[in-house]
Amino acid sequence: MTASSPLPPGPRTSPLRSALDLRRDPLGYLRHLRAAYGDAFRVRIGPREVLMVTHPDAAREVLVTQAARFRKGRGIQKMQDFLGTGLLTAEGQTWRTHRRLMQPSFHRVALSGMADDIVQAARPTHAALLKAADSGVGLEVGGEMLRVTLRAVASVLFGTGLTDEELAVVEAELPPLLDHTASRVRSVVDLPRWLPTPAGQRSAAASRALDAIVARIIAARRAEQEAGTPGNDLLGLLLAARDEEGGGLSDRELRDEVMTLFLAGHETTANTLTFLLLLLARHPDVQARVQAELRGVLGDRDPTAADLPRLPLLHACIQETLRLYPPAWLVPRQATAPVRVAGFDLPEGAAVSVCIYLLQRHAAYWPDPHAFVPDRWLRVERTPDAFMPFGLGPRMCIGNNLALMEAGLIAALLLRDVHVTVPDGGPTGMHAGVTLRPDGPVTAVFHR
């Protein structure tokens, strides 16, 4: 931001004080700043000043009407070490080409054929919850949801192409790799990538193990494609995708997109399901209504993609969970040209972030904004841009339909047969890293 530009309001604090406030309670600090300065304010994050916007109109300026004047923020750029040039990190023509190639594979019709794979992947978790219900032993929900969504994403991506041994490797190696990536994104100090830290070496080993698995499956699927049987899982669809000139994705590009889908479809959906079960445990009346809806539609059979439109209350609960706890709670951008946002002139290189967490709790658009009220999704007219858990505009998450289908099917299968309680009420705070999750374990007790 230049001296000649009108500066947005913000606290006059030192970089150290601002860093401490953000580290201690980032969401609380940002709530305080919005209350003090309004819907657009300046905040210092490390050595940089960032314009934080929390209003639907300003969010639309950044993500839609002036999207061409922005690129992804510095934090997302750091993810390229792990993700390469997948959709999340790619820019310009590379991003446009990949998006056009991949979009048909994420249409609802294409995804509906993968619903049974998701349900089958959730069966071990279903069995674990029933066993816990019979024994009365509590389960840590967050870990269970991470395991089930990892299995579901692997199944959607690879179908039966992943062996049990390889799935075990993915379950062991992906979490530390994601943790290291998240740590790099959050860090305000950019350490050299060649620095041999223990976490960096562990991350590199995990990346090599995952790359070997993905390379094997891509090679096997290429051979199947040449034989005329590419498969109808997501990798098969991506292998078959062609542009106007008949070109497709290379093996390296496929690897980068597979890793991006692992990241985007694993922890985010797990966090949503964890928050969903925690909220339903805190609102037993809503949970009872959801289970009555499930029994009425499903009886004793497993859910299918065709059932999801017939489960409006379950869908409303998932939407309300996404409103209160958007997994990708902050969308960072960097201006590539001078631009005007929320009435402020910003120079090229300026950092802007859309705080989806605060935007989706804006009292002007959401009555009782901090309360869990699923019925608002059944009867209330809403401002479209006041809800954007998957982003907005041309870079809206390509996997939004997959995420909603995955969350709906897993929740329907699990809640069909068990009632969940959290005896200690569960954690009340949130950990705001790359994604949003509870700031402690959610230990639940299940009942048949």
N, C-alpha and C positions, 0 to 999 in steps of 0.2 A: 504494500500500500504506500503510495507516494504522499509527500507532504501537501501537495496541491489537491489531493482527492479528499472529499468529505469523509472523515473516518467514522465508522460505526461506533456506538458507545461500548464501553467495556471497563473492567476493573483496572485500576492503576496499581498493579502489584508486580513484584519482581518475578523474573522467570522461575526462581527457586520456589517462591511461595505458591505460584500458580501450579507448578509441577507437583508440589506436595498436596495441594487441594485436589487436583485431578487424580492423583494416585490413591489418596485416602477414600474418596467417594466421588467418582466422576459424574454419576447421574445426579447425585444430590447437589454437587457444585454447579452443574449446568442448569438444574432447576432453579437454584438460587439466582444465577445470572439472568435467566429469562424473567424471573419475577422482578429483578432490579432494573433491567435495561430493555425489556420488550422482546419481540419475536426475532430480532436480528441483533447480534451483539458480537463484539470482538473478544476473543479469548487467546491467551498465550499458551501454546503447547510446545514445550521445549524452547528452541531458539526461534520458532516461527509464530507469527500471529495468524489466526484463522477467523474468518467470518463464519459464525454459526447461525444457520437459519432454521427456524422452527415453525414456519407458517406455510400452509399449502401453496399460496401464490408464489412465494419466493422459491419454494422447492420446485415448482413447475418451471420457473425461469431457469434454474440451474440444470434440471434434468430433461427438460423437453424443449422449450422455445429457444434456448440458447445453448443447447447441449453441444453444438459444434464448436463452441468456444471453450470447452473444458476437456480435460483428459482425466484419467483416474488419478487419485491422490497418491502421495509418496508411500503410504503404508501398503497400498495394493501393489504398487510397483515392486516393493521388496519381495512379494510373493513369487516373482518370476524365478527365483532360485529353485523353487520346488515345482511350481506349476508350468513353467515355460511360458509359451504364448497361447494359452487356452483363452476361452472367451472372457474370463474374469480379468485377465491382465493385458490382452491384446488391444492394440489401438489401430486406428486408420483402416487402410484397405484390408489388412490381415483380418481384423475383427469383422468387417463387413462381409468378406468372403466366407468366413467360417459360420457366421450367423445365418447367412442365406442357405448354406449347405445343410446346416444342422436343424433349422427351424421345422421342416416337415416331420422329423423324427420325434418332435415333442408335442405334436398335435394330440388332442385327447383320444382320437380314434386309434392312433398308433400306440399310445400308452396303455389303452384299455387291455390290449393283449398281454400286458406284463403284470396285470393285477394278481393273477394266480401265483406268479413267482413271488410277489411280495407277501402274500398270505402264507405260502409255504415257508418262506424265510422267517416268518414270525412264529411259526409253530413251536420251536424250542423255548421261546420266551413265554408263550401261552402255557406250555407244560410247566415251566418254572414257577409261574404265578399260581397255578393250581396246586402244585406241590407245597408252595409256601402257605397257601390258604389252608391246606390240610394240616400242616405242622404248626401253624401259628408263628413261624419265624419271619421276622421282618426282612425286607429286601431293600437294597439301595437302588432307587428308581433310576437315577441318572446313568449308572453303569449299565443297567439292563436295557435302557433305551438306546444307549450308544451301541451296544452289541446288536440289537435287533435292527437298527437302521443301517449299520454296516453290512449285515448279512443281506438286507433288502436291496441296498444299492448295488452290492456285488452281484446279486442275482439278476437285477434289472439290466446291469451293464453286460454281464457275461453269460447269463443263462446257466447252463450246466457246464460251461467251459472252465470253471474254477474248481479245482480238486479240493477235498477236505484239508489236505496238507497246506495248499496255497492259501485257503481261507484262514487257516490258523496263522500263517505268516502275515497276512494282511491285518488280522486282528491284533497281532503283536507289534507290528512295525508302523502302522498308520498313526496311532495316537501320539507317540513321541515325535513323529515328524510334524504333525499338525501343531503340537505344543511348541516346538522350536520355531516353526513358521510364525505362530501367533506372537511369540516373544520378540522376534525380529520386527514384526509389524508395530508392536506397541513401543519399542525402544525409541527414545529420542536421540540416541547416539548410534550412528551407523558404524559398527565394527567391521573391519575388512573381512570379506568372506573367506579369505585364505587363513585367517587366524585359527589355529587348531585348538579351539575350546572343546571340552568334553561334550557339551550339548551339540556343537556343530559336527563333531566326528560321529556321534550317535545318529544324528539326523542324516548325514551322508550315507552311513551304512544302511539305514532304513530305506532311503531313497533308492539305493542300488538294489536292495532285495525286492522292492515293489516294481522297479523298472524291469527286472528280469521276468517277473510273473506276467506283467502286461505285455512285454515283447513276445513271450511264448504264445500267449493267447491270440495276439494280433496275427502272428505268423500262421498259427493253426487256422484262424478264421479266414485269412487271405486264401489259404489252400482250399478251404470249403467254398469260398466265393468263386474261385476259378472252376471248381467242380459243379457250380450252379446251386449250392446250398449254403448261402451266407448266414442263415439264422434270422430269427425275428426278435432277438433281444436288441438292446440299444446299440451295442457295438456292431451287430450285423447291419442295422439300419444305417449307422454312420459309415460303414465300409461301402455300402451300396449307394450312398448319396453322391450325386453328380451335379456340377454346375452347367451353365449353358454351353460351355465348350467341351463338356464331357469329362472334366477333371474332377478328382476327388481328393480326400485328405491323405497325406503321406503318413507313413508309420510314425514319424516323430510328431506330426500334428495330432494324430489319433492318441498317442501317449499323453500329450499335454491336455487334450480334452478329457480323457479318462481321469487323469489326476484332478482336474478341475471339478468334474462331476463327483468324485469321491469327496472332495472338500465341501462342495456346495450342498450335496445331498445326504451327508452323513451327520455331522455334528449339529447342523441347523435344525433338521427334523427331530433329532434326538432331544434337543433342548425344548422344542415346541411340545413334544409329547410329555416330557418331564414336567413342564409348567402346567400342561393340561391336567395331568393326574393330580398334581398338587392342588390346583384350583378346584377340581371336582371333589377332592377330599375335604376341602374347606367349605364346600357348598353341597352338602349331602342331598338337599332337595333337588338341585339341578342334576346331580348324578343319578338319582332315582328316576327322574324323567328321561334321561338319556338311555338308561338301561331298559326302561319300559318301551321306548321307541325301538331299540335294538331287538328286543324280544318280539315285538309286534311285526317287524319287517323280516328278521332273520330266522326266528325260532331257534333251532339247534344247528342250522347249517352255517357254513363259512360265508363271509361277505364277498361280494363281487363288485366290479366297477359299476355295474348297472344298479347296484343297491344304493350307492352313495347319494344320488339325487333324492332318494326316498328317505334319507336320514337328515332332515333339515336342522333338527336341534343339535345333533352331533356336529354338523358343519358349522352351525352358529357358535358352538363352544370353541371349535378350532379357530374360527375367525376372531373371536373375542380374545383368545389366548395370544394370537399373532398381533392383535392391536396393543395389548398390554405389554407383551414381551417380544417385540420383533427381534428375531435372531440377529439379523444384520441391522443393528440399531443406529449406526452412523454411516453415512455415505460421503466419503471424502472426494473432493475434486480439486483440480489445479487449473487456473485460467491459462489458456494458450494465446489469448489476445486480450486487449482491454475490454472490459465488460461492465455492465451496470446491473447490480443485483440488490433487490430490496431498497432501491433508492440510493445506493452507494456506488460510486465509481471505483472500480478495482483495476489495477494494472495487470499486464501479462505476468504470469507467475504467482499471482495471489492464490492463497489457499482458502477454499470454501468447503464447509461441511454441512450436509443436511442431517439434522438430528431427528431421525424418524421416531425415536422413543418419545421425545417431547411433542412432536407434531401429532402423533396419534393419541396423545393425552391432552390435546388442546381443548380447554373448556368451552370455547366458542362453537365447537363442532361436536363435542361429545358430552352430553349431560352426565354428571357424576363420573368424570373421566377416569378416576383411579379405581372404580369398582368393576367387578366381574359381573356383567349383565348380558348374558348371551341373547336374551330376548330382544335386545335392541336390533339384532340382525334379522329378526323375523318380522318386524313391523315398522321400522323407522327409516325415513328417507335420510340419506347421508350425502355429504359432500365428497365426491369421488376422490379428490386429491388429498383428503384428510386421512386416507388409509392407503399405505403403500409399503407393506412388509416385504415385497419383492422388488422394490424400487419403482421407477416410473420412466416412461419415455423409451427411446430406442435401445437403451441398455438395461431395460427391465429384465430380471432373471428369466432365462429361457426355460428353466425347469420348474416354474411356478405350478403348472398343472401336475407335474410328477410329484412335487412335494405335497400338494394337497391330497392327491390320491394316496400316496404312501402313508401320510399321517391318518387319513380317514380309515383306510383298510386296517392298519395296525390297531388303532384305537377301537374300531368296531370289534375286531376279533378278541382283544383283551377284555374290554368292558362287557362283552356279551355274557361272560361267565364269572367275573369276579367284581366285588365291591371293594373299593380302596379307601383306607383311612390312613392318616398320618398322625399318630398319637401325640407327638410333640408340636404339632402345627407346622413343622418344617421351617427352613430358613426364611427370614423375612427380607434379607438383603439380596442384591444381585451383583454378580461379577461381570463387569462390562469390559471384556477384552475385544477380540475381533468379533466374537459373537456374544450374545447375552445369555447368561445361565444363572441358576441359583448360586449364592455364595457359600453354600455348604451342602452336605449330603441330604438327600430327601429319603428318609427311611420310612417305608410304608408297610402296613400290615394289610394283607388281602384276605377276603372272605368269599366263599363260594356264594 
